[in-house]
Amino acid sequence: MELSTISSNLLYASFFLYLIATFFFGGTIREKDAQQKESKAGKIGITITIIGFVAQVGYFITRWIASQHAPLSNLFEYTTFFGMMLVLAFIVIYFIYRLNVLGLFVLPIALLIIAYASMFPSEISPLIPALNTHWLYIHVSTVSLGQAILAVSFGAGLLYLIKTLDQTERTKKNAWLEFIIYTLFAVIGFIVITSGFRLGGYEVTFEVPAEGEAMEASTVDYTLLPIVGPTDGTLQTEGATGPLLEAPSWMQGEKAARKLNTMIWSLLVGLVLYVLARLILRKRVAAAIQPKLSRVKPSLVDEVSYRAVAIGFPVFTLGGLIFAMIWAQIAWNRFWGWDPKEVWALITWLFYAVFLHLRLGAGWHGEKSAWLAVIGFAIIMFNLIAVNLVLAGLHSYA
């Protein structure tokens, strides 16, 4: 069996092990004390999680050997590594606080991230010259670890909000909480719609006119039904349905319209899934979850959320700013440019710096701190999804 096949099988195994572990952590909410250290379901859950993590480390090593470079060079590899670091961060924080129910909120995020990664091309390819440097390993791995630790803060913050907000009334806070939950459904929507069209073998091709006289026209392939087509693009596939709209002219690159099309599909399918969930539950999703969290201690959840930021922020600073600027100087002869990825990395750093200032200096604990943790993760995911898929730049993976 080839190493690439072994690598893929290990990734699949880790995914299903994380899924099983999530159910065991879910079982802890029925116990008398969701934080008890002697929980059998919690012990089984963390054991399975560790086995899954070892399997994913095996995936990472075998893919590294097969490709002869660290698997961090494209969106599939980076996102799977991000998911692995999120699980590692959860394991570490779990053994500090023994908060079993946290696994019910953090592991599903890791599962969504890994499933999201699987929607991108997973073929092993050689490194482009710009990435053939040890700074790839140093910068990308460190920034991923920092963001993963910060993601644990999001899981704890979301848990805190669902536990403490009054779900008996219709308020703006509850509306925003439901919107956050909807965005998770949108990620599921991306996975569902991409998988569906891929299984159906759907593909259409557009021809995009050249931007300059010396350039030739290019083509772009769509694997989803085109809602938004390329600007001035011509459909080349006979009998295929044309787009409803054209991408705005300010979107750079012939692939930008395809990425926007993917995002629109994800949002639409996510909305359908969310509405179905509301119809089945007959109440807001958060309101349906809240009664299950009656034994959770909000003060401990708040402490976990803060500690995750306190640990993750310096790691992200090291990888996302310091190492990034050193590599930028080596690669492009400048420490800083206004590339979209650089700008949003700075925005992320500034946000969490303000988070810590408000927490330590202004006394923002509890609900305020939880909202900040949620907003911070939204910025991280915008950087991962929207900046990579929609905004063109030097750091674009796909």
Secondary structure as the mmCIF struct_conf table of DSSP 4:
data_model
#
loop_
_struct_conf.conf_type_id
_struct_conf.id
_struct_conf.beg_label_comp_id
_struct_conf.beg_label_asym_id
_struct_conf.beg_label_seq_id
_struct_conf.end_label_comp_id
_struct_conf.end_label_asym_id
_struct_conf.end_label_seq_id
HELX_RH_AL_P HELX_RH_AL_P1 LEU A 3 GLY A 27
HELX_RH_3T_P HELX_RH_3T_P1 THR A 28 ARG A 30
BEND BEND1 GLU A 31 LYS A 32
TURN_TY1_P TURN_TY1_P1 ALA A 34 GLN A 35
TURN_TY1_P TURN_TY1_P2 LYS A 37 GLU A 38
HELX_RH_AL_P HELX_RH_AL_P2 LYS A 40 SER A 67
TURN_TY1_P TURN_TY1_P3 GLN A 68 GLN A 68
BEND BEND2 HIS A 69 HIS A 69
BEND BEND3 PRO A 71 PRO A 71
BEND BEND4 SER A 73 ASN A 74
HELX_RH_AL_P HELX_RH_AL_P3 LEU A 75 TYR A 97
TURN_TY1_P TURN_TY1_P4 ASN A 100 VAL A 101
HELX_RH_AL_P HELX_RH_AL_P4 LEU A 102 ALA A 117
TURN_TY1_P TURN_TY1_P5 SER A 118 MET A 119
BEND BEND5 PHE A 120 PHE A 120
HELX_LH_PP_P HELX_LH_PP_P1 PRO A 126 ILE A 128
HELX_RH_3T_P HELX_RH_3T_P2 PRO A 129 LEU A 131
BEND BEND6 THR A 133 THR A 133
HELX_RH_AL_P HELX_RH_AL_P5 HIS A 134 THR A 164
BEND BEND7 LEU A 165 LEU A 165
TURN_TY1_P TURN_TY1_P6 GLN A 167 THR A 168
BEND BEND8 GLU A 169 GLU A 169
HELX_RH_AL_P HELX_RH_AL_P6 LYS A 172 LEU A 199
TURN_TY1_P TURN_TY1_P7 GLY A 200 GLY A 201
STRN STRN1 VAL A 204 VAL A 208
BEND BEND9 GLU A 211 GLY A 212
TURN_TY1_P TURN_TY1_P8 GLU A 213 ALA A 214
BEND BEND10 MET A 215 MET A 215
HELX_LH_PP_P HELX_LH_PP_P2 GLU A 216 ALA A 217
STRN STRN2 SER A 218 TYR A 222
BEND BEND11 THR A 223 LEU A 224
BEND BEND12 ILE A 227 ILE A 227
STRN STRN3 VAL A 228 GLY A 229
HELX_LH_PP_P HELX_LH_PP_P3 PRO A 230 PRO A 230
TURN_TY1_P TURN_TY1_P9 THR A 231 ASP A 232
STRN STRN4 THR A 234 LEU A 235
BEND BEND13 THR A 237 THR A 237
TURN_TY1_P TURN_TY1_P10 GLU A 238 GLY A 239
HELX_LH_PP_P HELX_LH_PP_P4 ALA A 240 PRO A 243
BEND BEND14 LEU A 244 LEU A 244
STRN STRN5 LEU A 245 GLU A 246
TURN_TY1_P TURN_TY1_P11 SER A 249 TRP A 250
BEND BEND15 MET A 251 MET A 251
BEND BEND16 GLY A 253 GLY A 253
TURN_TY1_P TURN_TY1_P12 GLU A 254 LYS A 255
HELX_RH_AL_P HELX_RH_AL_P7 ALA A 256 LEU A 281
TURN_TY1_P TURN_TY1_P13 ARG A 282 ARG A 282
BEND BEND17 LYS A 283 LYS A 283
HELX_RH_AL_P HELX_RH_AL_P8 VAL A 285 ILE A 289
HELX_RH_3T_P HELX_RH_3T_P3 GLN A 290 LEU A 293
TURN_TY1_P TURN_TY1_P14 SER A 294 ARG A 295
HELX_RH_AL_P HELX_RH_AL_P9 PRO A 298 PHE A 316
HELX_RH_PI_P HELX_RH_PI_P1 THR A 317 PHE A 323
HELX_RH_AL_P HELX_RH_AL_P10 ALA A 324 TRP A 332
BEND BEND18 ASN A 333 ASN A 333
BEND BEND19 PHE A 335 PHE A 335
HELX_RH_AL_P HELX_RH_AL_P11 PRO A 340 GLY A 361
BEND BEND20 ALA A 362 ALA A 362
TURN_TY1_P TURN_TY1_P15 GLY A 366 GLY A 366
HELX_RH_AL_P HELX_RH_AL_P12 GLU A 367 MET A 381
HELX_RH_PI_P HELX_RH_PI_P2 PHE A 382 ALA A 386
HELX_RH_AL_P HELX_RH_AL_P13 VAL A 387 LEU A 389
TURN_TY1_P TURN_TY1_P16 VAL A 390 VAL A 390
BEND BEND21 LEU A 391 LEU A 391
TURN_TY1_P TURN_TY1_P17 LEU A 394 HIS A 395
#
